[in-house]
Amino acid sequence: MAHVLVVADDLTGANATGARFARAGMRVATVAPDQAARAARDYDVVVTNLDSRHVPPARAAGLVAEAVAAVWPVGLVVKRTDTTLRGNIGAELEAAWRAVRERVDPRVRVRALFAPAFPASGRVTVDGVQLLDGLPLERSELALDPLNPMRTSVVADIVAQQTDLAVRHVPLRTVTQGTLATALAVGDEPIVLCDALTEQHLADIAQAAAQVAREQDTVWVAVDPGPTGALLADALRLRGRAAPAGPLLAVVGSATELTRRQLDTLARTGPVRFVDVDAARLASADTAYRAALAREVVAHLEEAEFPEPVVVRTAGSARDVVDLPEAAKLALPGLLAALVADVVARTAGTAAPSGLYTSGGEVTSAVLDALGVRAFEVGGEVVPLAVHGRLSGGPLDGVPVVTKGGLVGDDSTLVECFGRLRRAVQARMRTVAAEVAEHPAPTARPAPGAPGREPAPPGAAPAAHRRAG
């Protein structure tokens, strides 16, 4: 179930914010509003894009309320704002605050933590004024924005254009002192606006807010352009757990001396699980042997952890393969491929390989056919005649792959290939899963509940905050 809901008003900001949670090891999906409830069952963080920046304020507020209703309960609601405070800032902030307020025990305080700074992008907040590369917003090119011309950079005034909720300002001198938690705890204003010049300031704000949540029975709604929401989720220990990458699977049909040396070099660099295939028995009608072989590979995949490779290799020497009957030699690539397809089917959803390595053109072609791969998306060369990319279609759709000819490279080439494969898998695991579809604007729902999710018990606080209290 989702720990965090991020409500964004445009797709670029939605994905950028989601990326921060993904880098923290959480499973993230960016979805259209009508997919949010379903995504909440499968992801740690649901990011919903409302496309609400340029709609009327009342309409934007209604969309935010619906988004919270669809995914509740969660440990943290993040209202993602534009980095330059364009759009329906006040209306959407109030809608998020009210949506959480009406779902939390009345005895629990609900406050919006508004930290509009994004220092890495040149956006900082000083004395309650938002600066873009050192300039107030109304003195930047944003004053000429055709849809949202900025007339002020005073954040409280921007908020007040669309809401009557009171704002408490926490100046930079307080942010940089040891009394920050106290400053965040005092007062009864629904909105707490914080200055910040650096990412460290934002991290300090998040830690202090989490302390207040634990000690003062306070539920926060994070309102920011990206950094603070992720920092606050971490400080509240809403860390989730990304689906772990499975081990690597290698299929080596070549039995040359070079291949043997390359495998030996690979084994010296770290743990490797070898499954030796008797080519003659595999090519025979010994179905019991094939079944036992598949069970052995599956067992290794279930026991191994990324980045450990499970290497299926033909045992013996090149001469052993050469001496096979011609029909057996021709059948061997297809039999190895059938073994791989069987193993992948058995490990789907449990220990599926996160990366695939194949050696030899005939073996590679047979494996791709057996897996139902529609295309090999070429990424480039590791070394000449060793290619990396990813699979398109089939049960390993999107999985990184490296292929190499049996007589390609030197003793260390296989190590290079597996290094490239590991990096590709790691990059894929950090990628934000985005499910973006064309969708009509959803109609307003008057009830606080939402189809597809059980409504929260009356007065219930988000699970994470109930535990923290």
C-alpha positions in Angstrom: 0.0 0.0 0.0 1.1 3.5 -0.7 3.0 5.4 2.0 3.0 8.8 0.2 0.7 10.6 -2.2 2.1 13.4 -4.3 -0.4 15.7 -6.0 1.1 17.7 -8.9 -0.3 20.2 -11.3 1.8 19.2 -14.3 3.5 16.1 -15.6 7.1 17.5 -15.6 6.9 18.4 -12.0 5.2 15.1 -11.1 7.9 13.0 -12.6 10.7 15.1 -11.2 9.3 14.8 -7.7 8.7 11.1 -8.1 12.3 10.7 -9.1 13.4 11.9 -5.7 11.4 9.3 -4.0 12.7 6.6 -6.4 16.3 7.6 -5.7 15.5 7.0 -2.0 14.7 3.4 -2.8 10.9 3.7 -3.0 8.7 2.2 -5.7 7.1 5.1 -7.5 4.4 5.5 -10.2 3.2 8.6 -11.9 -0.4 8.1 -12.9 -3.5 9.8 -14.2 -6.0 10.6 -11.4 -8.4 7.7 -12.4 -5.5 5.2 -11.9 -4.3 6.5 -8.5 -6.4 4.1 -6.4 -5.2 1.1 -8.3 -1.5 2.2 -8.2 -1.8 2.7 -4.4 -2.1 -1.0 -4.0 1.3 -1.7 -5.7 3.6 1.3 -5.1 5.2 3.0 -2.1 4.6 6.4 -3.7 1.8 7.5 -6.0 2.3 10.6 -7.9 -0.9 11.9 -9.6 -0.8 14.6 -12.3 -3.9 16.7 -12.3 -2.9 19.1 -15.2 -4.6 21.7 -13.0 -2.2 24.7 -13.3 -4.3 26.6 -15.7 -7.8 25.6 -14.7 -10.1 27.8 -12.5 -9.2 27.7 -8.8 -12.4 26.0 -7.6 -11.9 23.3 -10.2 -8.2 22.8 -9.2 -9.3 22.5 -5.5 -11.9 19.9 -6.4 -9.3 17.8 -8.2 -6.9 17.9 -5.3 -9.6 16.8 -2.9 -10.6 13.9 -5.2 -6.9 12.8 -5.4 -6.5 12.6 -1.7 -9.8 10.8 -1.3 -8.8 8.2 -3.9 -5.6 7.2 -2.2 -6.3 7.7 1.5 -5.0 6.6 4.0 -1.4 7.4 3.4 1.4 8.5 5.8 2.1 11.8 4.0 0.3 13.9 1.4 2.6 16.1 -0.7 1.2 19.0 -2.7 3.7 19.6 -5.4 3.9 23.3 -6.4 5.5 25.0 -9.3 9.1 26.1 -8.5 8.2 29.7 -9.4 4.8 29.6 -7.7 2.6 29.8 -10.8 -0.8 28.2 -10.9 -3.4 27.7 -8.2 -1.1 27.8 -5.2 -3.5 28.9 -2.5 -6.5 26.9 -3.8 -4.7 23.7 -4.1 -2.8 24.1 -0.8 -6.1 24.7 1.1 -7.8 21.8 -0.7 -5.0 19.4 0.3 -5.0 20.7 3.9 -8.7 20.3 4.2 -8.8 16.9 2.6 -6.4 15.7 5.3 -8.0 17.7 8.1 -11.4 16.0 7.6 -9.8 12.5 7.7 -7.7 12.9 10.8 -8.8 12.7 14.4 -9.9 16.3 15.5 -7.6 16.1 18.4 -4.6 15.9 16.0 -3.2 19.1 14.5 -2.9 19.3 10.8 -0.6 21.9 9.3 0.8 22.6 5.8 4.6 22.8 5.8 5.3 25.1 2.9 8.9 25.2 1.8 8.9 26.7 -1.7 12.7 26.8 -2.1 14.5 24.6 -4.7 18.1 25.6 -4.2 19.5 23.2 -6.9 17.4 25.0 -9.5 18.2 28.5 -8.3 14.9 29.0 -6.3 15.4 30.2 -2.7 13.1 31.8 -0.2 14.4 34.7 2.0 12.3 36.9 4.3 9.2 35.2 2.8 10.2 36.3 -0.7 10.8 33.8 -3.5 13.8 34.5 -5.6 14.7 33.1 -9.0 18.4 33.2 -9.6 18.7 36.0 -7.2 15.8 38.1 -8.6 12.3 38.5 -7.1 9.8 36.7 -9.3 8.1 39.9 -10.6 11.5 41.2 -11.8 12.3 38.1 -13.7 11.0 36.9 -17.1 8.0 35.4 -15.3 6.5 38.9 -15.2 5.9 38.3 -18.9 4.4 34.8 -18.6 1.3 34.9 -20.9 -0.8 32.6 -18.6 0.6 33.4 -15.1 2.3 36.8 -15.1 4.0 37.2 -11.7 3.1 40.5 -9.9 4.7 39.7 -6.6 7.3 37.4 -5.0 5.9 37.6 -1.5 4.9 34.0 -0.9 2.2 34.8 1.7 0.6 37.3 -0.7 0.6 34.6 -3.5 -1.1 32.2 -1.1 -3.6 34.8 0.1 -4.8 35.4 -3.5 -6.8 32.1 -3.3 -7.2 31.2 0.4 -7.9 32.8 3.7 -5.9 30.3 5.7 -3.5 32.0 8.0 0.3 31.8 7.4 3.0 31.6 10.0 6.5 32.6 8.6 9.6 30.9 9.9 12.6 33.2 8.9 16.0 32.0 7.8 17.6 32.9 11.1 15.3 30.5 12.9 15.9 27.8 10.3 19.6 27.9 11.0 19.3 27.8 14.8 18.7 24.9 17.1 15.2 26.2 17.9 13.6 25.2 14.6 11.4 22.4 16.0 10.1 24.8 18.6 9.3 27.3 15.9 7.4 24.7 13.8 5.4 23.6 16.9 4.1 26.9 18.1 1.1 28.8 16.8 -2.2 27.6 15.4 -1.9 28.9 11.8 -2.7 26.1 9.3 0.2 27.1 7.0 3.9 27.3 8.1 6.0 29.0 5.6 9.8 28.4 5.8 12.7 30.3 4.3 15.6 28.2 2.9 18.8 28.9 0.9 20.3 25.4 0.7 19.3 21.8 0.5 20.7 21.4 4.1 18.2 24.0 5.3 15.4 21.9 3.7 16.8 18.8 5.3 16.8 20.5 8.7 13.3 21.7 8.2 12.2 18.2 7.4 13.9 16.7 10.5 12.4 19.3 12.7 8.9 18.8 11.3 9.3 15.0 11.9 10.2 15.7 15.5 7.1 17.8 15.9 5.0 15.1 14.3 6.3 12.6 16.9 6.3 14.8 19.9 3.4 17.2 19.3 0.8 14.9 17.6 0.9 16.8 14.4 0.2 15.7 10.9 2.0 17.6 8.1 0.9 18.2 4.6 4.1 18.9 2.6 3.8 21.8 0.1 6.9 22.3 -2.0 8.3 22.0 -5.5 10.0 18.7 -4.9 12.9 18.4 -2.4 11.2 18.9 1.0 8.4 16.4 0.5 10.9 13.6 -0.1 13.1 14.7 2.8 10.1 14.8 5.1 8.9 11.3 4.0 12.4 10.0 4.9 12.4 11.9 8.2 9.0 10.4 9.0 10.6 6.9 8.2 8.2 6.4 5.3 10.9 4.7 3.3 9.1 1.8 1.7 11.1 -0.8 -0.1 11.7 -1.0 -3.8 11.3 -4.3 -5.4 14.8 -5.9 -5.2 16.6 -6.6 -8.4 16.9 -10.3 -9.2 20.2 -12.0 -10.0 21.7 -11.9 -13.4 21.2 -14.9 -15.8 23.9 -15.9 -18.3 23.7 -18.5 -21.1 27.1 -19.4 -22.5 26.9 -21.9 -25.4 30.5 -21.5 -26.4 33.0 -24.0 -25.1 36.2 -22.4 -26.5 39.4 -22.0 -24.5 38.9 -18.2 -24.5 35.4 -18.6 -23.1 36.8 -20.8 -20.3 39.4 -18.2 -19.4 36.8 -15.4 -19.5 34.5 -17.3 -17.1 37.5 -18.0 -14.8 38.3 -14.3 -14.7 34.7 -13.5 -13.9 34.7 -16.0 -11.1 37.7 -14.3 -9.5 35.9 -11.0 -9.3 33.1 -12.2 -7.0 30.5 -14.8 -6.4 29.3 -16.7 -9.5 26.9 -19.7 -9.6 27.7 -22.1 -12.4 25.3 -24.6 -13.8 27.2 -27.0 -16.1 25.2 -28.5 -19.0 26.2 -31.9 -20.4 25.6 -31.1 -24.1 25.3 -34.7 -25.1 22.6 -35.4 -22.5 20.7 -32.2 -23.2 20.6 -33.1 -26.9 19.4 -36.6 -26.2 15.8 -37.6 -25.4 16.6 -37.5 -21.6 13.7 -35.4 -20.4 14.4 -36.2 -16.8 17.8 -34.6 -17.2 16.3 -31.5 -18.8 13.8 -31.2 -15.9 16.5 -31.6 -13.3 18.6 -29.0 -15.0 15.8 -26.5 -15.0 15.2 -27.1 -11.3 18.9 -26.5 -10.6 18.9 -23.2 -12.4 15.6 -22.1 -10.7 17.1 -23.0 -7.3 20.1 -20.9 -7.9 18.0 -17.9 -9.1 15.9 -18.2 -6.0 18.9 -18.3 -3.7 21.1 -15.7 -5.4 20.9 -12.0 -5.0 21.7 -9.1 -7.3 24.4 -8.6 -8.6 25.4 -12.3 -8.4 25.2 -14.1 -11.8 23.9 -17.5 -12.5 25.8 -18.9 -15.5 24.5 -21.7 -17.5 27.4 -23.1 -19.5 28.2 -26.1 -21.6 30.5 -28.4 -19.8 33.6 -30.0 -21.4 35.7 -28.7 -24.2 35.0 -27.4 -27.7 36.0 -30.8 -29.0 33.1 -32.4 -27.0 30.6 -30.2 -28.8 32.3 -30.7 -32.2 32.0 -34.5 -31.7 28.3 -34.4 -31.2 26.2 -35.7 -34.1 25.3 -33.0 -36.6 21.6 -33.0 -35.6 22.5 -32.6 -31.9 24.8 -29.7 -32.7 22.1 -28.0 -34.6 19.5 -28.6 -31.9 21.8 -27.4 -29.0 21.1 -23.6 -29.2 17.3 -24.2 -29.3 17.5 -26.6 -26.3 19.5 -24.1 -24.3 16.9 -21.5 -25.2 14.1 -23.7 -24.2 15.8 -24.2 -20.8 16.0 -20.4 -20.4 12.3 -19.9 -21.3 11.3 -22.6 -18.9 13.3 -21.1 -16.1 12.0 -17.6 -16.7 8.4 -18.9 -16.7 9.0 -20.7 -13.4 10.6 -17.7 -11.7 8.1 -15.0 -12.9 7.1 -12.8 -10.0 9.5 -14.4 -7.5 13.1 -14.7 -8.7 13.0 -13.5 -12.3 16.5 -12.4 -13.6 17.0 -8.7 -13.7 19.6 -8.8 -16.5 20.5 -11.3 -19.2 23.8 -12.2 -20.8 24.1 -14.5 -23.9 27.2 -15.7 -25.7 27.2 -16.8 -29.3 25.0 -15.6 -32.2 23.0 -18.8 -32.6 22.3 -19.1 -28.8 21.3 -15.4 -28.6 18.9 -15.7 -31.5 17.4 -18.9 -30.1 17.0 -17.4 -26.6 15.3 -14.3 -28.0 12.9 -16.4 -30.0 12.1 -18.7 -27.1 11.3 -15.7 -24.9 9.0 -14.1 -27.4 11.2 -11.0 -27.7 9.8 -8.6 -30.3 13.0 -6.5 -30.6 16.5 -6.1 -29.2 16.7 -2.4 -28.4 20.4 -1.6 -29.1 22.1 0.7 -26.6 25.7 0.5 -27.9 28.9 -1.6 -27.7 30.7 -2.7 -24.5 33.7 -3.6 -26.7 33.7 -4.3 -30.4 31.2 -7.2 -31.2 29.8 -7.1 -27.6 26.5 -5.2 -27.6 24.3 -4.0 -24.8 20.7 -3.0 -24.9 17.4 -4.1 -23.5 14.7 -6.6 -24.5 11.3 -5.5 -25.9 8.4 -7.8 -25.4 8.0 -11.2 -23.7 8.3 -12.0 -20.0 11.6 -10.1 -19.7 10.3 -6.9 -21.4 12.6 -4.0 -20.6 15.3 -6.2 -19.0 18.8 -5.1 -19.8 20.8 -7.5 -22.0 24.4 -7.9 -23.2 25.4 -10.3 -26.0 28.9 -11.3 -27.2 30.4 -13.6 -29.7 32.1 -16.6 -28.3 35.5 -15.7 -29.7 35.3 -11.9 -28.9 37.6 -10.0 -26.6 40.3 -11.0 -24.1 40.4 -12.6 -20.7 38.8 -9.6 -19.0 36.0 -8.9 -21.6 33.4 -10.9 -19.8 34.0 -8.8 -16.6 33.5 -5.7 -18.6 30.2 -7.1 -20.0 28.9 -8.0 -16.6 29.9 -4.6 -15.2 27.9 -2.9 -18.0 24.9 -5.2 -17.3 25.0 -4.5 -13.6 25.0 -0.8 -14.2 22.1 -1.0 -16.6 20.1 -3.0 -14.1 20.8 -0.5 -11.3 19.8 2.4 -13.6 16.6 0.6 -14.4 15.8 0.1 -10.8 16.2 3.8 -10.2 13.9 4.8 -13.0 10.5 6.2 -12.1 7.8 3.9 -13.3 5.4 6.3 -15.2 1.9 5.3 -16.3 0.7 8.4 -18.1 -2.5 8.1 -20.2 -4.8 10.6 -21.9 -7.7 11.1 -19.6 -10.7 13.3 -19.2 -10.9 15.5 -16.1 -12.6 13.4 -13.5 -15.9 14.6 -12.1 -16.1 15.8 -8.5 -17.2 13.2 -5.9 -19.0 14.7 -2.9 -18.1 11.9 -0.5 -14.7 11.8 1.2 -14.4 8.1 0.2 -13.4 6.9 -3.2 -14.2 3.9 -5.4 -11.6 1.1 -5.3 -10.3 1.9 -1.7 -11.7 1.2 1.6 -12.6 4.5 3.3 -10.5 5.5 6.3 -12.2 5.0 9.7 -13.7 8.2 11.0 -11.1 10.3 12.7 -8.3 8.0 11.7 -4.8 9.5 11.3 -2.5 8.2 8.6 -0.9 4.9 9.7 2.6 6.3 9.9 1.6 9.1 12.2 -0.5 6.8 14.4 2.6 4.7 14.9 4.8 7.7 15.5 2.5 9.0 18.2 
